[in-house]
């Protein structure tokens, strides 16, 4: 049985060194997931992989069927999820290419289906979300990063914005005043849906660029993002191969 899943974001639509055994199309009460679930072994550990934006990277952040993705993973008995995401860096420690393992999140998204608890209820359900990420999984990733000599930022606040456009410099200033250290578009409602359905969930963020108005203040280009992601995702792959056998 495969208990661990990896959700790949921008820059990680496939996993090198993943020995694929089979793929499975899963249908859910919430519609279709981003793609088939890919089963295989990585570092000797069985794992399920799902590309959040689709395997051709065609689904924008605000159109992802987060409920279907999380439901599909839970339906095949996954109980732990490592979610990889590309983000923008707001504070000085979150520079391009850096891996950040946030411990908090602020949700700025809107009009996304963000709960499983809304239809045919016998009672109203509220889930505790004080600490949005699995601390044991987060510590495991930190320990594995240290083991291979990989610097990873311990903690931080992920600001989840709507997208698909990038933010204005004023919006990033606001996020920093709110305490955000990184900004991305896919952190919510993915994290809370995992909590509602009982999955241990951790976010492994790769800084793809300085957020608007940071760095040298120049315009953010896709070329810059792609170059930084190529470096950052290679680091993530090394980290995953180290952490999976003990997860």
C-alpha positions, 0 to 999 in steps of 0.5 A: 500500500502507498501511503505517501503522495507528492503534489508537484507544482510549477517546475515539477510536473514529473519526477526524475528517478521515479520508477513508474509502475502504473497510472490510475484515473480516479473519479471523485464526487467533486469532479476530475483531478488535475490528472491520473495518479502516477504510482512508482518508487523513489529512493526505494519508497512507494509513492503517488505523484500528482501534477497540480497544474496537469502533466502539461502544466495547463491548469492555472492556479484559480482553476485547479480542482483542489477538492478533487485532487485531495479527495483522489489521494485520500481515496487511494489510502494516502495519509501523508502529502508533500506539496511542492510549490513555486513561490515568490520571495518577500523577505531577504532570507527567501531569495531565488532558488531557496527552499522554504518550509513554511509553518503558517499561511494566510489566505487571500484567495476568493471564489474557490471551493474551499471545504468538503463540509457544505452539502448534505450535512448532519451537523456543522463541522469546524476543523482546527487550523491553528497550525496548518502544516504537519510539524512531524513532516516539516521536521523530517524535511528539515532533518533530511535537508541538513543531512544532505547539506541543503540549506532550507529556511525553517518556518515562514508565512505563505501568503496565498493569492488568487492569481493567475496574475502576479501581484503589484508592489503595493500588494507585496508591501501589504503582505509583508506588513501582514507577516508573509515571507513568501507568496504563492497561488496554490497554498489554499485551499489545498492545505485546509482540504487536506486537514479536513480529510485527515491527511498529514500535509506539508508545503515544500516551497521553492522561491522562483523569483523575488516578489514584486518590488523586491530584489532589484525592483525590475520586472519579473520575467518568465525567463528568470522564473524558469532559470531559478526553478530549474535550480530549485527543483533539482534541490527539491528532487534531491531532498525528496529522494532523501526524505522518502525512505524514512517518511 
